[in-house]
Amino acid sequence: MTKIEWTEETWNPIRARDSAGTVGWHCERVSEGCVNCYAETINQKRFGTGLPYNRRSRDLVEVLLDESTLQKPLSWRKPRRVFVCSMTDLFGEWVSDEMLDRIFAVMALTPHITYQVLTKRPERMRAFLSERPYGMPDRNIWLGVSVENQHWADVRIPELLATPAAVRFLSCEPLLGEVYFTRDLLWNATPCPEGCGCARPVDADVADCACDGPCCFDLEGFNGRKPDIDWVIVGGESGPGARPCDVGWIRSIVSQCKAAGTKVFVKQLGARPVTACASH
């Protein structure tokens, strides 16, 4: 069981062992969303190796596949939602392709379990899954990326859209700034044939689009097509040192998802919600 509201179970087959034989986890910070990482705190201060999540620590541990944990889903009879590798990033450089193959094999062998794979390294995820001989992951395997602000939305979402997947999702948590979805961040769309780029929000009026051509979409979606992002999780930051989250940023994402037809789950407002108006 887990206290994470959007899932029902966590599964952490990737572990790390230090020179003294202490087993914990390993990960490495990659962006602003990692600053107050709960997994790093657990690894350093509670149940892990005591090492921080950085590149230097990688040289001080042996990253391994915990065989008993790897096999656990094979004994689960009841359907459930499972967050894969909640204590690390499944697509980190320290995880070998062989480890990934075995983890995906277990997920494929348990189609009654819904696996939620979340990464801040979508380039590796895209490369790995695009090269696999078994093709697109089964529908019980959801692929997602973390998006804490507009910069990482612009970087990570296109990689997710280019990754073979039956179900795609976003975790906008901790939300550290307004995220503004344009057409290309919800639909795996080709560039506008009129050359305008259609860089307008999904909840804007059609008249706001420069070309007003068949490439445009209205509030019913992109030419009536279902978005390629199926689900969005959004929430402010919690815990010690939590950074402010403008409630307007959350409302904006909810409004945009509703307009596009994408499901959205608001996890929390965070420990430091503020109510300043969003810029859009």
C-alpha positions as CSV (number, residue, x, y, z in Angstrom):
1,M,0.0,0.0,0.0
2,T,1.0,3.6,-0.4
3,K,-0.1,7.1,0.6
4,I,0.3,8.4,-3.0
5,E,-3.3,9.2,-3.9
6,W,-3.1,8.5,-7.6
7,T,-1.9,4.9,-7.3
8,E,-2.5,1.9,-5.0
9,E,0.9,0.2,-4.8
10,T,4.6,1.0,-5.3
11,W,7.0,-1.5,-6.9
12,N,10.8,-0.9,-6.6
13,P,12.8,-3.7,-8.1
14,I,15.8,-1.4,-8.7
15,R,17.9,-1.2,-5.5
16,A,21.4,0.1,-4.6
17,R,23.9,-1.5,-2.2
18,D,26.9,0.3,-0.6
19,S,30.3,-1.1,0.3
20,A,29.1,-2.0,3.8
21,G,26.3,-4.0,2.4
22,T,23.5,-1.6,3.3
23,V,20.7,-1.7,0.7
24,G,18.8,1.4,-0.3
25,W,18.2,3.2,-3.6
26,H,20.0,5.5,-6.0
27,C,18.9,8.3,-8.2
28,E,20.3,11.6,-9.4
29,R,18.8,15.1,-9.5
30,V,18.1,16.3,-13.0
31,S,15.8,19.4,-12.7
32,E,14.1,21.8,-10.3
33,G,11.4,19.3,-9.4
34,C,14.1,17.2,-7.7
35,V,15.1,19.8,-5.1
36,N,13.0,18.5,-2.3
37,C,12.8,14.8,-3.4
38,Y,11.0,12.6,-0.8
39,A,12.8,9.5,-2.1
40,E,16.2,11.1,-1.4
41,T,15.1,12.0,2.1
42,I,14.0,8.4,2.8
43,N,17.3,7.0,1.4
44,Q,19.5,9.4,3.4
45,K,17.7,9.6,6.7
46,R,15.4,6.6,7.1
47,F,15.8,3.3,5.3
48,G,18.5,3.6,2.7
49,T,22.3,3.9,2.1
50,G,22.5,7.4,3.7
51,L,23.9,8.8,0.4
52,P,22.5,11.8,-1.5
53,Y,21.0,11.5,-4.9
54,N,23.9,12.7,-7.1
55,R,26.4,11.5,-9.6
56,R,29.1,11.0,-7.1
57,S,27.0,8.5,-5.1
58,R,26.7,6.3,-8.2
59,D,30.3,5.4,-7.9
60,L,29.8,4.4,-4.2
61,V,27.0,1.9,-4.8
62,E,26.2,-1.2,-6.8
63,V,22.9,-0.8,-8.6
64,L,21.1,-4.1,-8.7
65,L,17.8,-5.8,-9.6
66,D,16.2,-7.2,-6.5
67,E,15.0,-10.6,-7.6
68,S,12.4,-11.1,-4.9
69,T,10.8,-7.7,-5.5
70,L,10.9,-8.2,-9.3
71,Q,8.8,-11.4,-9.0
72,K,6.2,-10.0,-6.6
73,P,3.6,-8.9,-9.3
74,L,3.5,-12.4,-10.6
75,S,1.8,-13.4,-7.3
76,W,-0.7,-10.5,-7.3
77,R,-4.2,-11.8,-8.2
78,K,-6.3,-8.7,-7.7
79,P,-6.1,-5.8,-10.3
80,R,-4.4,-2.7,-8.9
81,R,-2.6,0.5,-10.0
82,V,1.2,0.2,-9.4
83,F,3.7,3.1,-9.5
84,V,6.9,1.6,-10.9
85,C,10.2,2.7,-9.2
86,S,8.8,5.4,-6.9
87,M,12.2,5.6,-5.3
88,T,14.3,6.2,-8.4
89,D,14.0,6.9,-12.1
90,L,13.5,3.7,-14.1
91,F,15.2,5.3,-17.1
92,G,18.3,6.6,-15.3
93,E,21.7,5.9,-16.8
94,W,22.5,3.6,-13.8
95,V,19.7,1.2,-15.0
96,S,20.9,-1.3,-17.6
97,D,18.9,-2.3,-20.7
98,E,18.9,-5.9,-19.3
99,M,17.2,-4.7,-16.1
100,L,14.6,-2.8,-18.1
101,D,13.9,-5.8,-20.3
102,R,13.2,-8.0,-17.3
103,I,11.0,-5.3,-15.6
104,F,9.0,-4.8,-18.8
105,A,8.7,-8.6,-19.2
106,V,7.1,-8.9,-15.7
107,M,4.7,-6.1,-16.6
108,A,3.7,-7.8,-19.9
109,L,3.1,-11.1,-18.0
110,T,0.6,-9.5,-15.6
111,P,-2.0,-7.7,-17.8
112,H,-4.5,-7.4,-15.0
113,I,-2.1,-5.0,-13.2
114,T,-1.9,-1.3,-14.4
115,Y,1.6,-0.1,-14.2
116,Q,2.4,3.7,-14.0
117,V,5.9,4.4,-15.3
118,L,7.0,8.0,-14.6
119,T,10.3,9.5,-15.7
120,K,12.2,12.8,-15.9
121,R,14.4,11.2,-18.6
122,P,12.0,10.6,-21.6
123,E,14.8,10.6,-24.1
124,R,16.0,7.3,-22.7
125,M,12.5,5.9,-22.5
126,R,11.8,6.8,-26.1
127,A,15.1,5.3,-27.3
128,F,14.6,2.1,-25.3
129,L,11.0,1.4,-26.3
130,S,11.6,2.4,-29.9
131,E,14.3,-0.2,-30.3
132,R,12.6,-3.1,-28.6
133,P,11.4,-5.9,-30.8
134,Y,8.1,-6.3,-28.9
135,G,6.9,-2.9,-30.1
136,M,4.3,-0.8,-28.3
137,P,3.8,-1.5,-24.6
138,D,0.6,-3.2,-23.6
139,R,-2.4,-1.1,-22.5
140,N,-1.7,-2.0,-18.9
141,I,1.6,0.0,-19.1
142,W,1.1,3.7,-18.7
143,L,4.0,6.0,-19.7
144,G,4.4,9.4,-18.1
145,V,6.8,12.3,-17.6
146,S,7.2,14.8,-14.8
147,V,6.4,18.4,-15.8
148,E,7.1,21.1,-13.1
149,N,7.1,24.2,-15.2
150,Q,6.8,25.4,-18.8
151,H,10.4,24.7,-19.7
152,W,10.2,21.0,-18.8
153,A,6.8,20.8,-20.5
154,D,8.3,22.0,-23.7
155,V,11.2,19.5,-23.4
156,R,9.6,16.4,-22.0
157,I,6.1,16.2,-23.5
158,P,7.2,16.0,-27.1
159,E,9.5,13.1,-26.2
160,L,6.6,11.4,-24.5
161,L,4.4,11.9,-27.5
162,A,7.1,10.4,-29.8
163,T,7.4,7.3,-27.6
164,P,5.4,4.2,-28.5
165,A,2.6,4.0,-25.8
166,A,-1.0,2.9,-25.4
167,V,-1.6,5.3,-22.5
168,R,0.4,8.5,-21.7
169,F,0.2,10.8,-18.7
170,L,1.8,13.8,-17.1
171,S,2.7,14.5,-13.5
172,C,2.6,18.3,-12.9
173,E,3.9,17.9,-9.4
174,P,5.5,19.7,-7.7
175,L,4.0,22.5,-9.9
176,L,6.5,25.3,-9.8
177,G,5.1,27.6,-12.5
178,E,2.2,28.0,-14.9
179,V,2.1,25.3,-17.6
180,Y,0.5,26.4,-20.9
181,F,-0.5,23.6,-23.2
182,T,-0.4,24.4,-26.9
183,R,-1.7,22.0,-29.5
184,D,1.6,20.2,-29.9
185,L,1.8,19.5,-26.1
186,L,-1.5,17.5,-26.0
187,W,-1.6,16.1,-29.5
188,N,1.1,14.3,-31.5
189,A,0.4,16.6,-34.3
190,T,2.2,17.6,-37.5
191,P,3.3,21.2,-37.9
192,C,0.7,23.6,-39.1
193,P,0.6,23.6,-42.9
194,E,-0.1,27.3,-42.9
195,G,3.2,27.9,-41.0
196,C,1.6,29.7,-38.0
197,G,2.4,26.9,-35.5
198,C,-1.0,27.3,-33.9
199,A,0.7,28.2,-30.6
200,R,-2.4,29.0,-28.8
201,P,-4.0,27.4,-25.6
202,V,-6.6,24.8,-26.0
203,D,-9.2,27.0,-24.2
204,A,-8.6,30.1,-26.4
205,D,-11.1,31.3,-28.9
206,V,-10.7,30.0,-32.4
207,A,-10.4,33.6,-33.6
208,D,-7.0,33.8,-31.7
209,C,-5.4,31.5,-34.3
210,A,-3.4,33.3,-37.0
211,C,-4.3,30.9,-39.9
212,D,-7.9,29.9,-39.0
213,G,-7.5,26.9,-41.3
214,P,-8.2,23.2,-41.1
215,C,-5.1,22.7,-38.9
216,C,-6.9,24.5,-36.1
217,F,-9.0,22.9,-33.4
218,D,-11.8,24.2,-31.3
219,L,-12.9,23.3,-27.8
220,E,-14.0,19.8,-28.9
221,G,-10.4,18.9,-29.7
222,F,-7.9,18.8,-32.5
223,N,-10.1,18.1,-35.6
224,G,-12.3,16.0,-33.3
225,R,-9.4,13.7,-32.4
226,K,-8.8,12.4,-28.8
227,P,-5.7,14.0,-27.2
228,D,-2.6,11.8,-27.1
229,I,-2.2,12.7,-23.4
230,D,-4.7,10.6,-21.5
231,W,-4.3,11.8,-18.0
232,V,-2.8,14.7,-16.0
233,I,-1.9,14.7,-12.3
234,V,-1.4,18.2,-10.8
235,G,-0.4,19.3,-7.3
236,G,1.7,21.8,-5.3
237,E,4.8,20.8,-3.3
238,S,4.5,19.5,0.3
239,G,6.9,18.7,3.1
240,P,9.8,20.7,4.6
241,G,11.1,23.6,2.3
242,A,8.0,23.4,0.1
243,R,8.0,26.1,-2.6
244,P,4.9,28.2,-3.3
245,C,2.2,27.0,-5.7
246,D,-0.2,29.5,-7.2
247,V,-3.7,28.0,-7.1
248,G,-4.3,29.8,-10.4
249,W,-1.7,27.6,-12.1
250,I,-3.6,24.5,-11.0
251,R,-6.9,26.0,-12.1
252,S,-5.4,26.8,-15.5
253,I,-4.3,23.2,-16.0
254,V,-7.7,21.9,-15.0
255,S,-9.4,24.3,-17.4
256,Q,-7.1,23.4,-20.3
257,C,-7.5,19.6,-19.7
258,K,-11.3,20.0,-19.5
259,A,-11.3,21.9,-22.8
260,A,-9.2,19.3,-24.5
261,G,-11.0,16.3,-23.2
262,T,-8.0,15.1,-21.1
263,K,-8.7,13.6,-17.6
264,V,-7.1,15.5,-14.8
265,F,-6.5,14.6,-11.1
266,V,-5.8,17.4,-8.6
267,K,-3.7,15.7,-5.9
268,Q,-3.2,18.7,-3.5
269,L,-2.6,22.4,-3.3
270,G,0.7,22.0,-1.5
271,A,2.0,23.2,1.8
272,R,2.3,26.8,0.5
273,P,-0.6,27.6,-1.7
274,V,-0.9,31.2,-2.9
275,T,-3.8,32.9,-4.7
276,A,-2.1,35.4,-6.9
277,C,-3.7,35.6,-10.4
278,A,-2.2,33.5,-13.1
279,S,-0.8,35.4,-16.1
280,H,-3.3,33.8,-18.6
